[in-house]
């Protein structure tokens, strides 16, 4: 077992799925992709990956808090040294009607054009959801990277952890640099 917290791996259903994925391969897995469970996003990521044996573990982003650290520890124990974590703009669904009303007021007051008001309200909701989801994803990755043992593993030249974020309404993938908290576009899904 790695130096990452000695958690009870067998208690997580995702650990069992990961172990089954690894055991089902005839060669060692090169890359583990842990992604929010959106098939179109996962397919775009896999299609963009370089050659090599890839294992994909879809986990709803809302379930990452209790599972992500365990899954990564298990992957490291299984000699997987390249891990990609993919968040999603729909991965966080906590927007209250009050928050949406408050945010939409920041865009200006109501106009006499009802269609424009609906458009503005929709844009506000989408923009707010994207910002909140992106910030939540950054917080999740920050908590993971701040784990002392994982930080030590990241100093190993053979280990690589990357984080990307998919903005569904635009099809854009953003690379998240967790060292400085910046998101930068890397490609757009066709």
C-alpha positions as CSV (number, residue, x, y, z in Angstrom):
1,X,0.0,0.0,0.0
2,X,1.3,3.5,-0.8
3,X,2.0,6.1,1.8
4,X,-1.2,7.9,1.0
5,X,-3.6,7.6,3.9
6,X,-4.2,4.0,4.9
7,X,-7.8,4.2,3.9
8,X,-10.0,1.1,3.7
9,X,-9.9,0.7,-0.1
10,X,-12.4,-2.1,-0.1
11,X,-15.1,0.2,1.2
12,X,-15.3,2.2,-2.0
13,X,-17.2,0.7,-5.0
14,X,-14.9,2.8,-7.2
15,X,-11.8,1.0,-5.9
16,X,-13.4,-2.3,-6.9
17,X,-14.2,-1.0,-10.4
18,X,-10.7,0.3,-10.8
19,X,-9.1,-3.0,-9.7
20,X,-11.4,-4.8,-12.1
21,X,-10.4,-2.5,-14.9
22,X,-6.7,-3.0,-14.2
23,X,-7.1,-6.8,-13.8
24,X,-8.9,-7.0,-17.1
25,X,-6.0,-5.7,-19.1
26,X,-3.2,-7.9,-20.5
27,X,-0.6,-5.1,-20.2
28,X,-0.1,-2.4,-17.5
29,X,-2.4,0.6,-17.7
30,X,-0.4,3.7,-18.7
31,X,-3.0,6.3,-17.9
32,X,-6.1,6.5,-15.6
33,X,-8.8,9.0,-16.5
34,X,-11.1,9.9,-13.6
35,X,-13.9,11.9,-15.2
36,X,-17.4,13.2,-14.4
37,X,-19.8,10.7,-16.0
38,X,-20.6,12.4,-19.3
39,X,-20.1,10.0,-22.2
40,X,-19.5,12.7,-24.9
41,X,-16.8,14.4,-22.8
42,X,-15.1,11.1,-21.9
43,X,-15.1,10.0,-25.6
44,X,-13.6,13.4,-26.6
45,X,-10.9,13.0,-24.0
46,X,-10.1,9.4,-25.0
47,X,-10.0,10.3,-28.7
48,X,-7.5,13.0,-27.9
49,X,-5.2,10.9,-25.8
50,X,-1.9,9.6,-27.2
51,X,-1.4,5.9,-27.8
52,X,-1.1,3.7,-24.7
53,X,-3.4,1.7,-22.5
54,X,-6.0,3.9,-20.9
55,X,-8.4,3.0,-18.1
56,X,-11.5,5.3,-17.7
57,X,-13.2,5.5,-14.4
58,X,-16.4,7.6,-14.6
59,X,-17.4,9.1,-11.2
60,X,-20.1,11.7,-10.8
61,X,-18.2,14.8,-9.7
62,X,-20.6,15.2,-6.7
63,X,-19.2,11.9,-5.4
64,X,-15.5,12.9,-5.7
65,X,-15.2,14.2,-2.1
66,X,-15.4,10.8,-0.6
67,X,-13.7,8.8,-3.3
68,X,-11.1,10.7,-5.3
69,X,-8.2,10.5,-2.9
70,X,-8.8,6.7,-2.4
71,X,-9.0,6.0,-6.1
72,X,-5.7,7.9,-6.8
73,X,-4.0,6.1,-3.9
74,X,-5.1,2.8,-5.4
75,X,-3.9,3.8,-8.9
76,X,-0.5,4.7,-7.5
77,X,-0.4,1.4,-5.7
78,X,-1.2,-0.2,-9.0
79,X,1.8,1.5,-10.6
80,X,-0.3,3.9,-12.7
81,X,1.8,7.1,-12.9
82,X,-0.2,9.2,-15.3
83,X,-3.6,10.4,-13.9
84,X,-6.0,12.8,-15.6
85,X,-8.9,14.2,-13.7
86,X,-11.7,15.7,-15.8
87,X,-14.3,17.9,-14.2
88,X,-17.5,19.2,-15.9
89,X,-19.5,22.4,-15.9
90,X,-22.6,20.3,-15.0
91,X,-20.8,18.5,-12.2
92,X,-22.2,20.9,-9.6
93,X,-25.9,21.3,-9.3
94,X,-26.4,23.5,-6.2
95,X,-27.9,26.7,-7.7
96,X,-30.7,28.0,-5.6
97,X,-33.5,30.2,-7.1
98,X,-32.6,33.0,-4.7
99,X,-28.9,33.0,-5.9
100,X,-30.0,33.0,-9.5
101,X,-32.4,36.0,-8.9
102,X,-29.6,37.9,-7.1
103,X,-27.1,37.2,-9.8
104,X,-29.4,38.2,-12.6
105,X,-30.0,41.5,-10.9
106,X,-26.3,42.2,-11.3
107,X,-26.8,42.2,-15.1
108,X,-29.2,45.2,-15.0
109,X,-32.8,45.8,-14.6
110,X,-35.7,44.2,-16.4
111,X,-36.5,45.6,-19.8
112,X,-39.8,45.8,-21.7
113,X,-38.6,43.0,-24.0
114,X,-39.7,39.7,-22.5
115,X,-37.6,37.6,-24.9
116,X,-34.5,39.6,-24.0
117,X,-35.2,39.1,-20.3
118,X,-35.5,35.3,-20.8
119,X,-32.2,35.3,-22.8
120,X,-30.5,37.4,-20.2
121,X,-31.8,35.1,-17.4
122,X,-30.6,32.0,-19.3
123,X,-27.2,33.5,-19.9
124,X,-26.9,34.5,-16.2
125,X,-27.9,31.0,-15.1
126,X,-25.4,29.3,-17.4
127,X,-22.6,31.7,-16.6
128,X,-23.2,31.4,-12.8
129,X,-23.3,27.6,-13.1
130,X,-20.1,27.5,-15.1
131,X,-18.3,29.8,-12.6
132,X,-19.5,27.9,-9.5
133,X,-18.7,24.5,-11.1
134,X,-15.2,25.6,-12.2
135,X,-14.5,27.0,-8.7
136,X,-15.8,23.9,-7.0
137,X,-13.6,21.8,-9.3
138,X,-10.6,23.9,-8.5
139,X,-11.3,23.5,-4.8
140,X,-11.6,19.7,-5.2
141,X,-8.2,19.5,-6.9
142,X,-6.6,21.9,-4.4
143,X,-7.7,19.7,-1.5
144,X,-6.4,16.7,-3.3
145,X,-3.0,18.2,-4.2
146,X,-2.6,19.7,-0.7
147,X,-2.6,16.1,0.7
148,X,1.0,15.8,2.0
149,X,1.5,12.2,0.7
150,X,0.2,13.0,-2.8
151,X,2.4,16.1,-2.8
152,X,5.4,13.9,-2.1
153,X,4.3,11.5,-5.0
154,X,4.1,14.5,-7.3
155,X,7.7,15.3,-6.7
156,X,8.5,11.9,-8.3
157,X,9.5,12.5,-12.0
158,X,7.7,9.4,-13.1
159,X,4.3,10.6,-11.7
160,X,2.0,13.0,-13.5
161,X,-1.3,14.4,-12.3
162,X,-3.3,16.7,-14.6
163,X,-6.7,18.3,-14.3
164,X,-8.9,19.5,-17.0
165,X,-12.4,21.1,-16.9
166,X,-15.0,20.7,-19.7
167,X,-17.5,23.6,-20.3
168,X,-20.4,21.7,-21.9
169,X,-22.3,24.7,-23.4
170,X,-19.3,25.7,-25.4
171,X,-17.5,22.4,-25.8
172,X,-14.2,23.9,-24.6
173,X,-11.7,22.0,-22.5
174,X,-9.7,24.0,-20.0
175,X,-6.4,22.9,-18.5
176,X,-6.4,23.6,-14.7
177,X,-2.9,24.6,-13.4
178,X,-3.5,23.7,-9.8
179,X,-0.2,25.3,-8.8
180,X,-1.5,28.8,-9.5
181,X,-5.2,28.2,-9.9
182,X,-5.4,29.3,-13.5
183,X,-7.7,27.8,-16.2
184,X,-6.5,28.0,-19.8
185,X,-8.3,26.7,-22.9
186,X,-6.6,23.7,-24.5
187,X,-9.1,22.5,-27.1
188,X,-12.6,22.6,-28.3
189,X,-14.8,19.6,-28.9
190,X,-16.2,19.4,-32.5
